[in-house]
Amino acid sequence: MDRALGFPRERRRFRRRHGYPPNLRQPRSFNEKIVWRKLFDRNPDFVRVADKVEVRDYLCEVLGRDQAEPHLVPLQQVCERAEELQLDQLTRPCVIKPSHSSGRVMFLRGDDHEPGSKAVQAQCNQWLREYDYGIRRHEWVYTCLQPRIMVEELLDDGSGQAPPDYKFFVFHGRLEMVHVDLDRFQGHRRSVFDRDWRHLDLEYEFPRGPDLPRPSGFDTMRDLAERAAAGFDFMRVDLYNIDGHIYFGELTCYPASGRGHFSPTDFDFQLGSKWRIPA
């Protein structure tokens, strides 16, 4: 029904967020094209890269196993039922998260404040029941994923905070923008740079972060992102840099579901001009 009516809810949400109505017949801005992709692009490879377990094999195929594996976060367990999770065999600190959705994480650090086994199982069962994840935002790819729970090693840069999260926006195999998320769980800020690490005077969804020094190994990070995304007209590649050791976070098809507001708005259209969507 929503499709037959021209996706009125998606249009209302878009206009409320960005201040202009989406043109889905001839999209021009980056966010318009994200929404267009959600509604009309059914690339089967989206399913592989959106699954946090399957994407590991995808990266090994694209980059070569010898080159990809050193950049994969060590994986401790994968299970389809919360009761199969063997908490007593986990090496702390670690991260528990669902493989079929985004933005859900639980940290186990081995201290007195970590959740008990019943709380962990309850949270995992709640994640596993999220069969409708993505439906409300028309992110069809998440309806195709097998719900699973995975446990990865916790990446720690020694600061006691979540390490900086580098997100690379790659269009047709070329990096055009990267933003760095700082203090994601308190006081979230975002610094935006171009492909040559020049700080851009804009805000994207969160308050503008500071100019940051070019990270050691940035050229390697850019190369990995461009190679990982080479098979797509657009893909966001998330990376971590822990004391010069680079790890893949995830590959994202729909950044902010097309609701990530740029200020100034003109940049939304500048970035969108880098993306040639299928006719």
FIPADREN-918935 format. One record per residue: residue in one letter; z, x, y of N, C-alpha, C in turn. Coordinates in steps of 0.001 Angstrom, whole numbers, padded with zeros to 6 digits, always signed. Example, Ala and Ser with C-alpha at 12.3 -4.5 7.8 and 13.67 -1.06 7.14 Angstrom:
A+007800+013190-005690+007800+012300-004500+007800+013200-003300 S+007080+012850-002250+007140+013670-001060+007870+012900+000030 
This chain:
M+000000+000831-001198+000000+000000+000000+000000+000872+001258 D+000796+001938+001219+000861+002829+002373-000503+003466+002638 R-001174+003856+001556-002522+004439+001710-003495+003406+002255 A-003419+002193+001735-004343+001148+002174-004175+000824+003655 L-002959+000967+004155-002696+000657+005556-002900+001855+006482 G-003323+002990+005908-003565+004170+006743-002330+004994+007020 F-001331+004921+006111-000111+005709+006201+000619+005503+007528 P+001000+004274+007845+001641+004007+009138+002975+004715+009312 R+003774+004840+008245+005070+005505+008386+004891+006978+008722 E+003955+007609+008034+003697+009035+008305+003210+009219+009739 R+002393+008320+010212+001886+008411+011587+003009+008216+012608 R+003879+007245+012342+004994+007015+013269+005924+008215+013326 R+006263+008755+012164+007156+009913+012124+006529+011118+012820 F+005234+011295+012632+004543+012419+013252+004587+012302+014777 R+004246+011118+015281+004211+010949+016738+005605+011085+017341 R+006600+010575+016644+007966+010677+017145+008416+012140+017200 R+007967+012941+016253+008384+014337+016196+007608+015221+017168 H+006283+014999+017273+005437+015928+018027+004994+015402+019394 G+005095+014097+019605+004718+013558+020900+003254+013230+021045 Y+002478+013369+019990+001065+012983+020022+000703+012360+018672 P-000241+011421+018650-000595+010765+017389-001446+011692+016526 P-001261+011661+015203-002055+012529+014332-003478+012020+014166 N-004420+012920+014218-005819+012603+013945-006102+013061+012516 L-006127+012127+011573-006310+012485+010169-007778+012488+009751 R-008665+012011+010612-010103+012096+010317-010653+013477+010685 Q-010214+013980+011822-010638+015310+012255-009411+016072+012756 P-008514+016463+011849-007285+017138+012268-007587+018492+012902 R-006845+018807+013965-007059+020075+014660-005799+020937+014695 S-004648+020337+014870-003428+021138+014953-002971+021537+013554 F-002104+022536+013507-001556+022988+012228-000814+021859+011527 N+000032+021139+012262+000816+020078+011640-000052+018904+011192 E-001100+018597+011942-002039+017568+011483-002660+017966+010148 K-002997+019228+010020-003646+019680+008782-002673+019728+007615 I-001386+019993+007887-000388+019895+006830-000306+018457+006320 V-000274+017490+007229-000220+016088+006818-001499+015707+006079 W-002644+016158+006579-003909+015890+005887-003848+016425+004456 R-003325+017639+004292-003216+018225+002946-002315+017378+002068 K-001173+016939+002597-000251+016113+001803-000936+014862+001279 L-001745+014251+002122-002315+012949+001780-003574+013038+000939 F-004358+014114+001105-005705+014104+000525-006058+015302-000362 D-005349+016411-000268-005728+017600-001040-004955+017625-002347 R-005652+017584-003472-005020+017565-004796-005387+018820-005596 N-005274+019958-004969-005532+021235-005635-004515+021416-006761 P-004957+021525-008030-003995+021641-009137-003151+022909-009072 D-003617+023941-008375-002822+025165-008270-001592+024970-007400 F-001579+023919-006573-000366+023632-005807+000813+023381-006749 V+000542+022735-007886+001602+022417-008835+002216+023698-009387 R+001396+024686-009679+001899+025940-010243+002758+026701-009243 V+002316+026757-007994+003057+027574-007041+004293+026860-006502 A+004315+025522-006550+005482+024785-006060+006643+024845-007046 D+006351+025042-008333+007390+025147-009351+007996+026549-009273 K+009304+026638-009019+009943+027927-008786+010015+028805-010033 V+009800+028207-011210+009718+029001-012430+008266+029410-012699 E+007351+028444-012634+005953+028723-012945+005315+029678-011947 V+005781+029687-010696+005172+030555-009693+005334+032019-010066 R+006324+032350-010855+006517+033735-011272+005341+034210-012120 D+004893+033354-013044+003714+033703-013850+002459+033733-012993 Y+002378+032819-012026+001212+032805-011132+001108+034120-010370 L+002213+034599-009845+002197+035859-009101+001831+037026-010001 C+002280+036986-011251+001909+038051-012187+000412+038036-012473 E-000188+036852-012535-001627+036766-012748-002403+037270-011537 V-001950+036901-010345-002685+037241-009128-002534+038714-008766 L-001321+039220-008863-001045+040589-008435-001126+041604-009559 G-001056+041116-010801-000895+042014-011930+000582+042115-012256 R+000922+042010-013534+002338+041963-013914+003098+043198-013456 D+002492+044376-013589+003188+045607-013199+003524+045631-011714 Q+002666+045033-010892+002904+045036-009449+003778+043872-009000 A+003738+042769-009750+004502+041594-009331+005964+041664-009746 E+006248+042095-010958+007605+041999-011494+008658+042732-010664 P+008359+043903-010077+009396+044534-009247+009788+043712-008026 H+008964+042722-007662+009228+041914-006473+009738+040513-006816 L+010021+040244-008089+010570+038956-008495+012088+039055-008569 V+012775+038074-008001+014231+038061-008057+014655+037935-009519 P+015563+038799-010011+015990+038720-011416+016468+037318-011783 L+015921+036808-012893+016206+035453-013356+017190+035516-014517 Q+018279+034736-014431+019309+034781-015463+019175+033659-016487 Q+018941+032441-016032+018841+031314-016964+017897+030263-016419 V+017284+029516-017343+016499+028326-017016+016841+027271-018067 C+017150+026056-017641+017479+025008-018610+017013+023654-018088 E+016829+022710-019001+016378+021368-018655+017525+020388-018540 R+018710+020758-019047+019883+019893-018976+021052+020697-018414 A+021854+020047-017584+022980+020744-016965+023963+021254-018010 E+024079+020514-019129+025022+020918-020174+024599+022211-020869 E+023327+022581-020727+022843+023821-021352+023151+025055-020511 L+023612+024864-019294+023903+025980-018401+025137+026723-018910 Q+024987+027996-019189+026076+028810-019734+026739+029595-018602 L+027698+028952-017955+028324+029552-016780+029086+030818-017111 D+029674+030874-018306+030471+032050-018653+029618+033289-018908 Q+028294+033107-019012+027407+034246-019248+026654+034670-017991 L+026943+034044-016870+026254+034385-015628+026886+035608-014983 T+026045+036442-014435+026504+037600-013681+026611+037211-012218 R+027835+037248-011675+028050+036925-010279+027814+038155-009412 P+027414+037954-008159+027065+036682-007519+025667+036220-007931 C+025471+034900-007925+024183+034344-008320+023954+033034-007580 V+022738+032514-007717+022333+031276-007041+021819+030299-008091 I+022335+029083-008063+021839+028016-008931+021018+027064-008081 K+019835+026685-008559+018996+025764-007793+018030+025048-008722 P+017504+023903-008302+016481+023215-009098+015128+023867-008885 S+014312+023854-009921+012986+024479-009833+011939+023539-009270 H+012289+022249-009105+011283+021230-008794+011449+020629-007401 S+012307+021218-006557+012495+020698-005206+012775+021864-004280 S+013142+021554-003050+013324+022609-002059+014570+022337-001236 G+015236+023407-000808+016384+023278+000067+017690+022981-000641 R+017716+023028-001980+018947+022792-002724+019408+024107-003351 V+020599+024559-003034+021136+025799-003609+022649+025665-003777 M+023167+026404-004753+024601+026508-004970+024909+027977-005266 F+025911+028519-004592+026249+029926-004741+027472+030087-005640 L+027390+031019-006568+028542+031416-007376+028818+032881-007057 R+030005+033137-006480+030315+034498-006031+031457+035135-006810 G+032057+034384-007728+033127+034978-008520+034459+035029-007805 D+034671+034166-006814+035961+034144-006117+036669+032815-006359 D+037826+032669-005750+038641+031476-005999+038034+030205-005422 H+037062+030369-004521+036492+029199-003848+035228+028679-004514 E+034795+029326-005597+033551+028848-006208+033807+027550-006965 P+032809+026667-007028+033010+025368-007681+033294+025522-009170 G+034088+024604-009716+034381+024618-011136+033202+024148-011961 S+033305+024303-013282+032191+023988-014173+031795+022513-014092 K+032768+021615-013942+032436+020192-013849+031683+019886-012569 A+032085+020529-011472+031400+020319-010195+029980+020870-010254 V+029811+022009-010918+028471+022598-011054+027577+021677-011867 Q+028085+021178-012990+027294+020280-013833+026942+018995-013092 A+027886+018455-012349+027620+017216-011610+026522+017428-010575 Q+026573+018547-009868+025551+018821-008874+024187+019024-009528 C+024150+019762-010631+022888+019989-011329+022304+018697-011869 N+023153+017826-012408+022663+016533-012898+022089+015695-011768 Q+022709+015769-010599+022166+015042-009455+020786+015570-009100 W+020618+016887-009099+019302+017468-008818+018273+017028-009857 L+018667+017036-011121+017728+016694-012190+017287+015242-012133 R+018095+014391-011509+017731+012975-011392+016821+012712-010199 E+016514+013723-009419+015700+013523-008219+014213+013463-008564 Y+013841+012474-009351+012438+012331-009732+011569+011901-008545 D+012202+011308-007528+011423+010821-006392+011336+011850-005263 Y+011787+013090-005527+011733+014098-004474+010274+014267-004023 G+010054+014211-002745+008710+014369-002204+007990+013068-001934 I+008394+011971-002581+007681+010709-002405+007818+010209-000971 R+009028+010278-000430+009246+009753+000917+008440+010519+001963 R+008137+011762+001685+007365+012561+002630+005906+012726+002191 H+005500+012000+001159+004141+012073+000640+003772+013458+000109 E+004757+014217-000337+004487+015540-000902+004265+015376-002408 W+003055+014946-002745+002736+014521-004109+003027+015588-005146 V+002885+016863-004776+002973+017929-005766+004325+017921-006473 Y+005400+017513-005765+006726+017544-006380+006906+016461-007438 T+006057+015446-007429+006136+014417-008468+005534+014907-009777 C+004861+016056-009748+004199+016584-010939+005022+017660-011650 L+006176+018020-011106+006939+019148-011628+007982+018704-012648 Q+008209+019554-013630+009241+019297-014628+010607+019676-014049 P+011554+018741-013989+012875+019067-013438+013612+020073-014326 R+014009+021176-013734+014769+022207-014443+015786+022837-013491 I+016786+023463-014084+017779+024222-013329+017547+025708-013621 M+017588+026516-012573+017397+027949-012742+018515+028701-012029 V+018805+029894-012549+019833+030749-011961+019224+032105-011684 E+019318+032535-010430+018804+033839-010016+019936+034700-009473 E+019707+035997-009504+020634+036929-008863+020687+036643-007366 L+021864+036739-006783+022011+036536-005344+021602+037802-004611 L+020656+037668-003693+020223+038805-002890+021229+039018-001766 D+021749+040225-001667+022812+040529-000716+022466+041810+000026 D+022391+041708+001356+022095+042899+002156+023359+043562+002682 G+024520+043109+002198+025778+043728+002587+026387+043183+003856 S+025721+042227+004509+026227+041694+005774+027234+040570+005573 G+027304+040035+004360+028154+038883+004102+027503+037565+004469 Q+026299+037610+005048+025549+036422+005422+024275+036348+004580 A+023590+035196+004651+022291+035096+003992+021344+036117+004616 P+020602+036890+003822+019705+037896+004393+018578+037240+005171 P+017993+037934+006141+016857+037377+006880+015753+036932+005938 D+015190+035780+006236+014144+035160+005415+012828+035273+006176 Y+011883+036038+005626+010598+036272+006276+009570+035309+005692 K+008937+034512+006568+007988+033503+006108+006615+033813+006710 F+005665+034114+005828+004340+034579+006218+003326+033437+006107 F+002653+033115+007218+001649+032055+007244+000277+032702+007078 V-000326+032474+005911-001572+033152+005539-002697+032125+005473 F-003746+032359+006263-004903+031471+006310-006126+032223+005795 H-006733+031686+004724-007946+032291+004161-007750+033781+003895 G-006563+034116+003355-006281+035486+002970-005859+036406+004088 R-005612+035872+005282-005232+036713+006426-003946+036185+007060 L-002983+037058+007231-001748+036683+007906-002010+036433+009383 E-001510+035294+009890-001663+034971+011301-000326+034840+012025 M+000727+034483+011297+002028+034306+011917+003117+034562+010893 V+004229+035111+011345+005406+035273+010479+006634+034909+011297 H+007526+034144+010711+008784+033906+011401+009941+034354+010518 V+011018+034723+011191+012207+035239+010526+013347+034280+010795 D+013958+033775+009732+015086+032862+009864+016389+033651+009791 L+017229+033466+010798+018505+034161+010895+019649+033154+010832 D+020741+033567+010154+021952+032725+010090+021612+031297+009682 R+020926+031176+008534+020406+029868+008133+021480+028815+007894 F+022698+029231+007550+023728+028261+007208+024732+028042+008334 Q+024535+028733+009437+025361+028481+010632+024666+029131+011830 G+024369+028302+012833+023707+028824+014019+022284+029269+013762 H+021535+028487+013011+020174+028840+012592+019282+029132+013809 R+018654+030312+013796+017688+030695+014823+016423+031196+014135 R+015333+031196+014893+014043+031572+014300+013245+032414+015296 S+012885+033628+014877+012057+034533+015683+010642+034529+015115 V+009647+034372+015992+008260+034227+015565+007443+035428+016054 F+006579+035957+015161+005776+037134+015453+004332+036900+015019 D+003412+037701+015585+002031+037654+015106+001864+038646+013956 R+000646+038840+013479+000415+039670+012300+000735+041135+012543 D+000788+041556+013809+001104+042946+014147+002532+043105+014646 W+003362+042119+014367+004783+042117+014715+005000+042149+016228 R+004207+041407+016951+004470+041192+018375+005240+039878+018518 H+006363+039938+019215+007242+038782+019364+006558+037719+020217 L+006506+036479+019729+005841+035395+020431+006862+034554+021185 D+006516+034185+022398+007406+033423+023264+007258+031930+022956 L+007861+031508+021851+007788+030101+021463+008943+029762+020547 E+009169+028472+020394+010147+027957+019444+009403+027178+018367 Y+009881+027301+017145+009305+026549+016037+010455+025928+015256 E+010711+024683+015535+011674+023842+014812+013133+024205+015096 F+013463+025476+015284+014827+025905+015565+014846+026721+016858 P+016018+026931+017461+016087+027720+018694+015469+029106+018522 R+014873+029571+019605+014178+030859+019584+015155+031995+019307 G+014799+032821+018335+015622+033970+017994+015230+035199+018791 P+015958+036288+018623+015713+037497+019404+014498+038273+018897 D+014018+039172+019753+013027+040144+019310+013713+041069+018305 L+013058+041327+017205+013647+042133+016136+012793+043368+015886 P+013403+044456+015470+012601+045638+015138+011712+045363+013934 R+010562+045975+013943+009639+045845+012810+010345+046341+011551 P+010396+045511+010506+011145+045920+009309+010449+047050+008559 S+011233+047898+007952+010679+048937+007094+009919+048273+005947 G+008715+048733+005709+007916+048139+004645+007160+046901+005060 F+007035+046661+006374+006340+045447+006816+004885+045427+006347 D+004203+046559+006378+002809+046590+005931+002700+046178+004465 T+003657+046605+003651+003665+046199+002240+003925+044710+002108 M+004829+044182+002916+005120+042746+002890+003882+041948+003268 R+003195+042381+004309+001981+041678+004740+000920+041720+003645 D+000768+042862+002993-000220+042990+001916+000130+042077+000743 L+001400+042051+000347+001811+041182-000759+001578+039714-000426 A+001908+039320+000808+001728+037922+001204+000259+037537+001184 E-000603+038402+001711-002032+038081+001772-002640+038028+000379 R-002214+038902-000502-002740+038874-001873-002227+037675-002651 A-000958+037316-002450-000394+036167-003165-001051+034866-002735 A-001471+034776-001467-002042+033540-000928-003560+033546-000901 A-004185+034575-001454-005633+034747-001311-006434+033594-001896 G-005909+032881-002872-006657+031801-003516-006596+030473-002789 F-005962+030434-001612-005773+029173-000894-006301+029286+000534 D-006709+028123+001091-007112+028147+002501-005908+028334+003412 F-004734+027877+002965-003487+028178+003658-002351+028184+002649 M-001418+029109+002835-000190+029107+002056+000868+029881+002842 R+002096+029376+002811+003211+030131+003373+003886+030891+002247 V+004066+032190+002443+004671+033054+001441+005998+033554+001998 D+007082+033264+001294+008428+033653+001739+008852+034929+001029 L+009334+035886+001813+009748+037177+001280+011120+037561+001819 Y+011816+038403+001058+013056+039021+001497+012869+040540+001469 N+013563+041209+002372+013518+042663+002431+014960+043157+002417 I+015409+043630+001245+016785+044075+001064+016794+045597+000989 D+017130+046223+002103+017163+047687+002169+015843+048301+001719 G+014740+047690+002152+013421+048212+001825+012845+047703+000515 H+013652+047002-000291+013140+046424-001544+012695+044994-001251 I+011445+044697-001525+010847+043414-001155+010866+042464-002350 Y+011308+041224-002100+011351+040194-003135+010601+038944-002657 F+009943+038283-003600+009356+036981-003308+010450+035912-003303 G+010374+035031-002328+011230+033864-002317+010514+032700-002977 E+009516+032152-002288+008722+031065-002850+007400+030984-002111 L+006475+030187-002638+005228+029835-001974+005326+028368-001582 T+005008+028072-000327+005228+026738+000217+003909+026118+000671 C+003608+024938+000135+002358+024247+000472+002470+023444+001761 Y+003665+022894+002033+003818+021952+003143+004976+022371+004060 P+004847+023426+004834+005963+023844+005683+006474+022706+006573 A+007770+022446+006463+008443+021406+007253+007788+020041+007104 S+006978+019869+006051+006293+018600+005785+005401+018156+006939 G+004952+019121+007752+004121+018777+008897+004917+018284+010087 R+006235+018484+010077+007087+018008+011175+007756+019150+011920 G+007323+020375+011695+007896+021518+012386+007338+021614+013803 H+008145+021257+014781+007666+021153+016167+007556+022525+016821 F+006415+022776+017478+006204+023984+018260+006432+023684+019742 S+007065+024613+020411+007207+024529+021863+006828+025893+022447 P+005684+025981+023163+004831+024883+023646+003944+024295+022545 T+003563+023034+022735+002758+022318+021750+001381+022949+021579 D+000859+023615+022606-000469+024224+022514-000576+025167+021328 F+000533+025806+020975+000466+026763+019855+000181+026052+018544 D+000590+024807+018421+000287+024018+017223-001230+023965+017004 F-001969+023802+018076-003433+023739+017980-004043+025125+017830 Q-003453+026141+018446-003939+027505+018270-003832+027933+016812 L-002678+027632+016207-002505+027991+014805-003415+027162+013914 G-003583+025895+014250-004459+025045+013459-005910+025506+013468 S-006342+026184+014534-007719+026663+014607-007999+027766+013592 K-006948+028375+013028-007140+029421+012015-007436+028846+010644 W-007266+027546+010486-007316+026906+009165-008552+026027+009069 R-009467+026396+008192-010668+025604+007939-010422+024755+006690 I-010111+023475+006907-009836+022607+005780-011152+022143+005151 P-011113+021731+003878-012340+021254+003230-012942+020077+003969 A-014266+019978+003914-014954+018863+004586-014531+017554+003929 
